[in-house]
C-alpha cells in the first residue's frame, strides 16, 4: 500500500489547492471592481488544483514505471563477476529469485551473494519509495504555489480548465483504439513466435492436433502436432448444431412476435426471451452437463446409438438455446422495419397473413435476418464455457455430432489454465488460435453489420 | 392461349374448386401460425425447464444434513489443567470428543474398521464447530450436551434420497452397516436435513459439506468494484466526448468502428489480452481481482459507451440550445444540463454491462482466477476466485454432493443478476423522460 502514499499526498494537496485558489479568487474579486473576475472562483480553484496534481502525478507515474528496471540493472551491476557472467537465461532466473526473496517468498536458503543482492534490492526499493513520495510532495507543493501565483482577475481560468477536461475526455476515448491495438499486438506478437516453430501452413492445414510436447528431446513425438483443422471442424460442427436449433426456433418466434402477437403480448415475450441471452454461459454449461448430455446418452442408448458422454450434439443444442434471442430479437426488429404499406398491399390483393409473411415480409427482411444469423454464428464460434464443460478435449476429426469433439476456445482454455512456460510452442499455440478466433469473429461482425446497415438504408 | 386462360378462369370460378383452394390456403395459414406459436412456446419452455431444473437442484444444495450427538465435554480432554485459557482450549483434541460421542451412541461397534466407518459419518469440519462452541461458552466444559454436527457428504446425499437403498452394496457409497446406523439415528430423530448457513459463511473446501461461496462472493465484489471504478468514468467520458464534442473526422470514425467491433469480440480474447499485457508485460499478480477487474472493465467499456451515447442522443437539442443561449460554455451545457438528464439511461446501461461482467467466466480463467482458494480475499491483490468460476470449479468436481452446491451457487448468481436487471428496469421506468 506504500505505492498509494504519493497518490494520497497529491490528492490532499490538490484539494488544498482548490480551496486556496477559490479563496484567493474571491479576495481578488472583492478588492477590484464588481464582476472583475473573468471566471467563477471555483474555476480558479480547479485551475490551481490541476497545476498541483498533473505534473506531480505524471512524474510519480513515470518514476513508478521506471523504478523496477533501474533497480534491476543496479543490482545486476553490483553482482559478483562470476554471477554476472552467467548466460542471459540463467541470469533471468537468478534475478527472479532475488526479486522473490525481496518480496518475502523464501524458497530455499540463498547463497551469500544472492542474499547481498536481495538486501541491496530491498534498500533500493526503500529509497525509491521514499524518493517518489518526496518528489510527488515537492512537485505538488511547487505546482500549487505556481498556480496560485498566476491567479489574476483576468485569468481565463474556465477556458483553461475546460481545455484540460476536454483533453482528458479525448484521452479516454482513445482507450478503445488502444485496446484493439493491444489485442492485435499481443496476439500477433505471440503468434509470430509460434509460427517460427510451426509454419503457418502446417497450422492452418494440418490434420493432427496433439499439443503435448515431450519433456525430453529424445522422446517419441516430441515435437507435438499443431494442425488446427480438427479444432476448426469441431467448432463448425458445434456451431452448426447450435444454428440448427436456434435458427428455426428463433425465426418462428420472431415471425410470431412481429406478425401475429398483439403489441402487449410481444412486449412481454420479447424481454422474457432476452433473459436467455442474459444467463451466464457457465450456467448453460452446467445445464448441459447435468441434464442434456445424460438425456441424449440415454435416448441414444435406447435407440441403439453410441452417443459420447461429451457429445458435440449436447453442447450444440444448449448453445443453440443460448443464441435463440440473438436471432429472435434481431429478426423481429428487421421484420418490424418492413414498411406497413408493403404488407397492406399484399393483404389487399387477397393473400393470407402467412402468404404475406412468406412472399413479402421475409424477402424484404432477408438481409437483416441473414445479418442476425451471422451475429449469432459469430457469438457461437467465440463461446467458451459451454464447450469447455460439455464438448470435451478429444481432437477428433469428425462430422458426426454424436462424437466428442473439441473447439478452438476449449483448446485455448486448456493450454493456458495452470502453469505455463512462455517459450514452448504449446503455450504460444493458444495465442495463434486466439488470433484465428479474433480474425474470424471480426470478419463475421463486419460483414453482418454491413448487411444490416445496407438493408436499413433501403427503406428509411 | 386464350383457351387455356379461359379454361383456368372457368375452373377458378367453379365454386367447388374455389372452396377447396380456400380450404387449402386456410389450412396452410393455420399450420404456419401454429408453427410460429410453437417456436415461441419451445423457446419459452426451454427457459422454464432450465430455471426449474437449476432452482430445484439449488434448493437441495442449500440444505445440509446434521447429526445430533451427546458430546461429553470432558475436562481432561479439553482443558486438563483447568486453566480456562482460550489458547489452551483451542488446541484441544476435539476430534476425540466426536469419536467418543459416536462410540457412546453405538457401543457395540468394536472392530477398528467399523469404528473408522462410524467416525466417517460426521464431517471433518465438526471439530471446528465444537471448538467455536467451547470458546464462546467455556461453561459447558465438564457437561454433556446434545449437539447438531454436520454430517459427511455421503450421509448428506443418503439423507436427501440421492443414494438408492435398493442398489447392491458395492454400487453405492454408503454400506449396509452405515445405513443401519443412520436408520437408528433417524429413529431417534437425531438426523435432520435443514437450511445450512455454512454455504454462505465458508470459503471453498475439498469437502462438499464444508464448502461455501463466501470467498467467491467477496472475490466477485472486489472484481466488480475494480471494473466499475475503471469502466464507468472512462465509458461516460468517452461517450460524452464522442457525442458532444468530437469533430466528424477520420479519427472519430476509427474510434467508433473500434468500439462497435470491440463489443463483439469474444470474451476469451480479452482474457488473452489480460494474460499477455497485464500479467506478462506489466507483471501484476496472477489470480488477483485487480487484474480480473481490469480485463472485465475493458470488456464492458464498449457496452457502457454505446448505452451512454444512446442516452445522450435522447436528450433533445433544445436543452443544449437553451443553455447555450443564456451563456453556458459547451462544457457547462453538458455538465449542468445534458449529463444529469442522461444519467438514468447511462446508469441503466452500466448496470446491464456490470451484470454481464458478473456472469463472465472465460477471460478470468486466462488470468489464473481458477486457483483453489480457501481463504476469503481481503484486498484486490489477494488470490481470489469469482462466483461463475466457482461454479465452473464445483461443476468439475467428481463428488455428487457438489452438484447441489453448484446449483445453489447458480441460484445465488442468478439472484444477483435478476436484482441488478430489476434495478436497471426500475431506473429506466422511474426516471425515463419522453421528450
Interface residues (C-beta under 8 A of the other chain):
Chain A: X68 X158 X159 X162 X165 X166 X168 X169 X170 X172 X173 X174 X175 X176 X177 X179 X180 X182 X183 X186 X187 X189 X190 X248 X249 X250 X251 X252 X253 X255 X256 X257 X259 X260 X269 X272 X273 X275 X276 X278 X279 X280 X281 X282 X283 X284 X285 X286 X287 X289 X290 X291 X321 X324 X328 X352 X353 X354 X355 X357 X358 X375 X378 X379 X381 X382 X383 X384 X385 X388 X389 X409 X412 X413 X416 X417 X422 X430 X431 X434 X437 X438 X441 X442 X445 X446 X449
Chain B: X25 X26 X28 X29 X31 X32 X33 X35 X36 X37 X38 X39 X40 X42 X43 X44 X46 X47 X50 X53 X54 X57 X233 X234 X237 X238 X240 X241 X242 X245 X246 X254 X255 X258 X259 X260 X261 X262 X264 X265 X266 X267 X268 X269 X270 X272 X273 X275 X276 X277 X280 X283 X298 X301 X302 X305 X329 X330 X331 X355 X356 X358 X359 X360 X361 X362 X365 X366 X368 X370 X388 X389 X391 X392 X395 X396 X403 X406 X407 X410 X413 X414 X417 X421
